[in-house]
Amino acid sequence: MVGGTQQFVTDSRVRKALSRQSRSCKVCRLRKVKCDRVKPCHACCAHGYPSKCVYEHVPDEEARPLSQAEEIRNLRAEIRDLRGRIDNKHDGSGAQDLQRLDKLERFFESIRSAPSSLVDDLVRDIRTAHVGPRKDLVPVGPWEGREAYEFYDNSSRPSSTLPVRNRLLINSPVEDFNTLQGDDENDSDSERMSPSSGSESSGTISVMSMQGPAVDAFVERFVDAFSPKVDMKAGRAGALRAAAGIRMFSPLITDAFEAVSVAFFGRSVQNKQIEASGFRLYPRVLRELQDALVDPEKCKAESTLVTVILLLAFESVERTTQSGVLAHVRGAVRLIEHRGPENHMYGVEHLMFTELRPYWIGAAMAARQPSFLAREEWKTIPWSAGTSQKDILHHLLDLATLVPSLLAASDAFKEAQITSVMGKQEMAVKQSTLWNGIRNLTNRFYQWYEDWVVAYPDGPPQEAEQTGDQGFPIFQRRDLRTGATFTPTRFTYPNLLLAQTSCVYYAVRLVLSSIDTRPEDRVSPLEQYDLGCGICRSLEYYIVTAPGTMINRLAFPTRVAWEAFPDGGPERRFMVEVLQLVEKRHSLGLWGSSMPELSTKETSPLNTGSL
């Protein structure tokens, strides 16, 4: 009897242990670390992979993980409600609301950055309606000291937060944001934002972060512009929107979103003060990113990848230097290669890799060097989990990955001709190999066009008259046989995805044809000219139709078309007008020039390192 009882107790303990383990997320179970059973859990957030925090289905309601995002959404909604009530009270009766708002904001800050044990306790308190702050000593914000919530006054508040009472001033238009406070406060705010500021906190650091509602509005506006909600036929555009959804779990992503969104808003409304506020954040975010890149663990975290992409977006808006875009493109490509294809199968990481794949391949063409993206594992593994399916664009990009190696081979062959380091027989073999590679790839492009564009389910591109509606420039081209100038039709498409894919096709064909010196069946100058005109005839449809800043997807094809035309011709004049139009309408500094950093010529900045 005693033996039976002992066996029952042992079995019960085993079942209990298994139950506790099964309630942890899969990543924590694999890493054998403690999981706080919040989704995403603190361990996954600290590890840099919040989107990989997944739980097995458990039928027991009590065993299901808490939703951190849900709690934060509820807190934000309550904070917005309290702010609205405070703004409507002008009789001094809002003292209790101010205290309540202050407590809620401390809860929100703790859920965002406090240790896992405290987060677990706070979320449990919220779910059981115990909304009062705990008296435990809690690391707040930058982790530079411990302060009790109970006596959390303005003097002890870190520089990244604004006293709640000052937020009552936010009744003025957003455009006048930087004029809301007195001169003294503005001076101190500028010092806090300065890159040389003594504080090295990893929390939110800008003047804008002091005004929560404004920053949220700026981020939403930035996300709507750079990651608009579109259907699959327009092309996937949810990467930055998904990244914005996890920014509260990463101080690095939070700071990067603030810098980019504030600068973009200031530029779009032509408010230099707001734009400068975002711009002053930039060096600080760069330092944080550099620290993450040298850390062997953080360098592979999704927060690091997201920040690199956000800074690339920042450069497309501000174009701080001529080499800024190149630096971030080069850094992003190296980071992606370092992370490996298996780290781009799920979540935000998968979206960042697949949606921006045309940029990475375009960068490889500009560098004119063989790309790791041409390896088979990079064409299969990121899609192997079924997170998304390859569409018409990605099937084209599978072929486009082969172009950089041919460009490198062509450059090496020309160099060998100049230096005479190879014998005649070896030179003949190299040239024959290069020509065969160009011939085979060109034929594969022809076949792809027949299979995917001509036979497109929604129909191939159509032609329509150019009318100049909505102030769009009229494209004119030349008849290369007679030299006469005339106005051709423009291309219209059933959707944006086919329009983007067609422009990428024209651009890749143009780049490949630039090294086509075959004595027979080479791509003729007339066909090259038609390919460049194909891009120009597609610009009106895409620019007029595409929401937000999706026009950035045509930056590389536009630069390739620019290089296909001679100076002083009607084609270049048209493109100058288009570049100026895009810069003005979409607040994109990158388009304010002819985008020389995207050049694919032998003397391109990425190839020569001249920038």
N, C-alpha and C positions, 0 to 999 in steps of 0.2 A: 504493500500500500504506500509505504514511504517512497519506494522507488518509483512508483507510478506518479506520485505527486511531484517528485523531483524532475521527472521527465517532462511533465506538463509545464512546470515553471520554465524549464530550459527552452521548450518549444515556443512558449509565449514570448520569451526574450528574443528569440531568433526572429519571430514574426514582427516584433516591434522594431528591431533593428532594420529589418528589410523595409518596413514601412517608412521609417525615417529616411533611409537612403533613397527610396523611390520618389520621395517628395522633393529631393534636391534636383536642381536643373542638370541636364546632361553634361554640360561643360564642367561644373563643379565635381560631379561624380567622376568624370574622366581625370580631372586634375587632382582629385582627392583633397579638396579644400572645403571649408565650411561654407554652406550656402544659406543665406538669410531667407530664402523662399519668397522673395519679392521678384516680380517680373518687370524689367530685367533686374537680376540680383546685383548687390553691390560688388561682389567678386568679379562678375563679368564686366561691370562698368569700369572698375579699377584696372582690369586686364586690358581694356580697350576694345571689347567686342560685345557691346550690349545687344546688338541685333542677333547674336548667336545664342542668347540665353533662351533655351527652349525647355519645356517640361513635358514629361509623358502624361497622357491622359489618365487622370485618377477619378474614379466615380464618386469618391467621398468628397462632399462639398467643403468640409473643413480642411481637407488636405490640399485643396487647390491653391496655387500661388496667388499672393496679393498682386495687384496691378499698380506699380509705381506711377505709371503714366496716368492711370485713372485718378489716383489720388491727387496728383499734381494738377490735372485738368480741373478737378473739383475746387482745389484751393485757388487756382487762378480765377475761376468763375466767381467765387465768393469775394476775392480781392477786387475784381472789377465791379461787383455789385456794391461793395462798401465804398469804393472810390466814387461811384455815381451818387450814392446817398450823401457822402461828405460834400461833394461839389454842390449839391442842392440845398445844403444847410448853410445859411449865412447868419444865424442868430447865436452862434457859439455853443450850440447844443450837441456838437458832434464829438465831444471828448471821448465818450465810450466807443464810438465807431473808430476813432483814431487808435485807441488802445487795442481794439480788436484787430484792426488792420495791421498794426505793428506786430502783434502775436502771429497772425497768419503769415506775414512775410518772413518771420523767423522760422516758422515751420517749413515754409517753402525752401528757404536757404539751407536748412538742415537736410531736408530730403535730397536736395541737389548735391550736397558736398560733405555731409557728416559721415562718421564711421557707420559700419553696417549695423552694429548693435543698437545705436541710437535711432537709425532709420527704422529698424524693426519695431522698436518701442513706440516711436512717433506714429507710424502707420497703424499700429494696433490701437493706440489711444484714439486716433481719429475715427477708426472703424467702430470703436465702442463709445463714441461721442464724448470722450474726455479731451476737450479742446484746450485746456489750460496748459501753459508751457511747463515743462519739467524743470526742476531746480538743479539737475545735474550740470556739472561743468562741461561745456560743449565746445569743441573746436569750431570756430566760425570762419567762414570765408577763406582767407589765405592761409590758415593753419599756423599763424604766427603767434597765437596766444589763446588762452582759454578764458571764456567769459560766461557768466551765468545769465541765462535768459531772463531770470526774474529781475535782475538789476541792469538790464541792457539799455543804457542811456545813449544819448547822441554823442557824448564825448568819447565813449569807448567804441563807437561804431567804426568799422574799417572804412578806408577812403573810398571803397567801391560802392558804398551805399549812401543814400541821401536821407536825412531825417524825414519822417513821414509828413510832418507838418509842411515842409517845403513843397510837397507835391500838390498842396492845395492851390499852388500858383499855376498849375497846368490847366488853365481855362483859356489860354490864348491859342491862336492858330499854331499848328505844328511848324509852319514855316518860320515863325518867330521864336523858335525853341531856344536858341542860345541867348536871347535877350530877356529871359524870364527872371533872371536873378540879378542882384546888384553887382556893381563893378568888383567889389572885394571878393564876392563869391566866384565870379567869373575868373578872376585872377588865380584863386586857389584851385579852381577846377582845372585851369590850364596847366598848372604845375602838376596836378595829379595825373594828367594825361600825358605829360611829357615823357619821352622815352628815357630820359635820365632820372626819372623819379626814383626815389629810394625804395619804394615798395616793390617787392618781387612777387606779389601775390599771384596765385594761379586762378583767382576768381575773376569776375567781371570787372573791367578796369576803366571804362571810358566814362566821360561825363554823361553820355547817353544812357549808360547802364543805371545811372541814378534815377532815371525817369522811365520806370518799367513799361508803362503803357505805350510811350513813344517808341521805345526800342522794339517792342513786339510788333507795333505797326510797321516800323521800318523793315523788320525781318519778313513780315508777311508780304509787304510790297516787293521786296527783293525776290522772294520765292516765287511770287506770282509772275515776275518778269523772267527769271532765269529757269524756272521749273513749272511752267504753266500746266494746268490740267487739260490734257488733250487725250483723244482716243488713240487706239493702237495704229490707226491708219495715218495719223499725223507723225508717228514716230514716238518712241518712248522719251519721256521728259520728266520722270519722277525722282531722279537721283538726289538733287539738292533739296527737294521737298521732304524726302525721306530722311535726309541728313538733318534737316531742321527739326524733325520730330524727335531726334535723340540728342539734341544739343544740350539739354539740361543735365545730361549724364557726363558731360565732358567739358571742363573749363576751357580747354583749348579750342574746341569747336564753338563754344559760346562766344569767346573773344573774337574768333575769326568771323563769325556771322555778324557780330556787331560792327566790326571794322568795315566789312564789305557793304552791309546793308545801309549803314549810316552814310558812307561815302556815296553810294549809288543814289540814295534819296536826295542828298544835298546837290548832286550833279543834275538829277532829273528835274528838280524845282529851281535850279540855278541859284541856290543859296550857298555862298562860299563858306559861311561860318559852319554850317552843318557838315558840308563836304570836308572841311579841314578837321572837324572833330573825328570823323572816321579815318581820315588820312593819318592823323597823329597816332592812332592805334596801331598802324601798320608795322612800325619797327618792333613794337613789343610782341606782336603776334609772330613776327619772323623769329625773334629770339626764342620764344616758346617752342616754335616748330623746330628750330635747330637743336634745342635740347632734346626734343623727342626723337629726332633722327639719329642722334648718337647713342641713344639708349637701345640696347639689343632687343628689349621686350617691346618698348613703345614704338619702335620704328616700323613694326609690322601691324600695329593697331589700326583699326578702321578710322579712329579719330585723327591719326596722322595723315592718312590718305585723304580724308574729307577736307582737312585744313589746306593741304596742297592744292586741291581743286578749287576751294574757295578763294585762295590767293590768286589763282589763275583767273578766276572771274573778276577779282579786284583789278588785276592788270588790264583786263579787257575794258573795264570802265575808266580807270584813271590813266593807264599807260604811263606809269611814273617815270620809266626810262625806256629807251628803245630795246633794251635787253631784258626787260622785266618779264614779258610773256615767254620769251625763250627760256629764261632761267627756270620758270615754274613748269613749263612743258617738259624740259629736260629732266628736272627733278621728279616730276610725276612719273615719267616713263621709267626712270631708274628705280623708283620706289615700287612700281608695279612689278617689274622684273624681279626685284629682291623678294617681294612677298610671295611670288610663285603663283601658278594658275589655280592651285587648290584653295587659295585664300580669296578667290573671286567667284565663288559658287553660290553664295547666299547673301541676302540682305542688301544693305547699303553698298557694300564692297562690290557685289555683282552689278548693281545698277551703275556705279561709278565707272566700272571697267567697260561694260557693254554699251552704255549710252554715249560715252566719250571715246569709244574705240576709233571713230574716224579721225579724231584729233591725234591719237597716239600713232596711227599709221601715217597721217600727214606729216607728223614730226619726223618719223623715220625716213620719209622721202626727202624732206628738207635737209636732213643730216647726210643723206646719200650713203648710208652704211647698212649692212645686213641687220635685220631686226629679229629679236627673239620672238616677235609676234608671228613670224612665218613658221615657227615650229608647230608640229601637229598638236602637241598637248595644249598649246594656247588657243587652238581652234576648236577644241573639243571639251576639255575639262571644265571651263567656266560654265558651260551649258549642261553638263552631265547630270546635275541634280534636278533639272527640269524647272529651275527658277523662272526662266524665260525661254522662248523658242527663237531660233534664228529667223529673221525676216529677210526680205529681198536685199536690204542694205548690207546685212552681215554676210550673205552669200557673195556679194560683190567684194566686200572687204577681205574675204578669204583669199581671193585672187590678188587683190591690191597689196597684200603683205609680201608678195614675191617681187614687186617692183624695186624696192630699195636695194636688194642684192644685185639686181641687174645694173642699177645706177652705179653701185660701187665697182662692179666688174668693168663697166665702161670707163670709169675714171682711172682705174688701175691700168687698163689697156692703153689709154692715151698717155699716161705717165710713162709706161714702158716704151711707147713709140718715141717719146722725146728723149729719154735717157739711153735708149738702145741697150737695155740690160738683157734682152732676150734675143735669141737667134731668129732667123726668118721662119724656120719650120715651127718653132714654138709660138711665134706671133700668129702664124696662120691658124694653128690649132685654137689659140685663145679667141681669135676673131670669129672663127666658125662656131665655137661654143656659145659666144655671146649672141651671134645672129640667130642661132637655133633657139636660144632661150627667148629672145624677143619675138621670134616668129610663133613659137608655141603659145606664149602668153597672150599675144595679140589675137590669135585664133580663139583662144579660150574666152577672151573678152567678147569677141563677136558672137560666140555661141551663147554666152551668158545673156547678152542683150536679146537674142531671139527667144530664149527660154523664159526670161523673167520680165522683160519690158514689153516686147511685142505681144506676148501671151498673158499680160497682166490681167487678173480677173476683173478689175474695175475698168479696164480699157487702157490703151496706150496714150501717150501725150497727144493733145490736139493743138491746132493752130487757131489763132484769133488775131484780129487787127489791133494794132497799138493805137490807143485813143488819147493817152496822156492824162487819163482820169486820176484824181487824187494827187495831182501834182507830180506824178512819176515821170522821169525823163523818157524821151523817145530814143530808142536805139536805132542807129543807122549803121549799115555795113557797106562794104565795097564789093563790086563785081571785079574779081581779080583778073578776069580776062580783058575787060574794057577799062577798068579804073573808075567807072561811074559809081556814085553813091546813091543808095536807095534805102527805103524803110521796109524791113522784112516784117513778117508776122511774129507774134510772140507765142510762146508755148504756154498752154494751160494743162493742168494735171487733175486727175480725179482726187488726189489727196497730197498732203505735204510730204509724206514718206517717199512717194514716187518722185516728186520734184527734187528732194534732197538727193536721193539715190542717183537720179539722172545727172545732176550736177557733179556729184562725186565721180561718176563714170566718165563724164567728159574730161574732168580734171586729171584723173589717173591715166586715161588714154593719152592726153597731151604730154604728161610727164614721161610716159614710156616712149612716145614717138620722138621725143627730143634726142634720144640716143639711137634711134633707128637709122642706121646707115647702110642697110642691106642694098645690094645692087638691084634686086628685083623684089617686087611686092611690098616695098616699104610704104609707110604712111606718107602720103604726098603732102606738100605744103597747103594745097587746097583743102584736104581733109583736116589738117591741123587747124586751119582757119575756121572751118565749119564747127569743129569741136569747141573752139573758143567762143564763137558766136552762139552756140547752143547754151552755154552758161549765161551769157548776157540776155538771151531771149527768155530765160527761165527766171531771171531775178525779179521781174515785176510780180509774177504770180506768187513767189515765195515771200517776198518782203511785204506785200499787201495782205497776204492771207495769214502768215505765221503770227501767233500771239507772242507777247513778251519779247524776249531777246533771242528767240530761236534762230534769228537771222545769223547769229554767230556760227551756226552750223555750215553756213556757206562762205565763211571767211577764207578757208583754204582754197576752195574752187575759184573764188573771186580773184585771189592773188594769182593763181595759175593762169586764169584768163587774161589778167593784166599783162603778164609776161609774154603772152602769145601775140600781142598787138604792138605795132610800132608807135613810137612817140609822135605826137602831133596829129594822129589820125582821129576820125570820128568815133572810133571804138573807145579810145582812151578818154576822150572828152565825156562820153556817156558814163564811163566808169567813175570818173572824178565826181560827177554830179550824184551818182548813186552812193558813193562813199560818204559824201557830205550829207546826203539825205539821211542815211542810216545813223551817222553820228548825232545828228540833230534830233531825230525822232526817238532814238533809243538810248541816248546818253552813253554811247560806247566810244571811248577815246581811241580804241584800237582802230576803228574805221575812219578816224580822222586823217589818216595818211594812206599811202598805198600799201601798207602792211608789209614792208620789206623784210621783216623778221620771219615771214612765212614763205620766203622765196625757196624754190627748189633747184635753182641753177647751181652750177659748179662753184660759183663764188658766193653761195648763200651763207648767211651768218652761222647757221647751225653746222654747216659743213666746214667752214673755215675757222669758226670760233672768233670771228671778228667783232662780235658784240659781247 
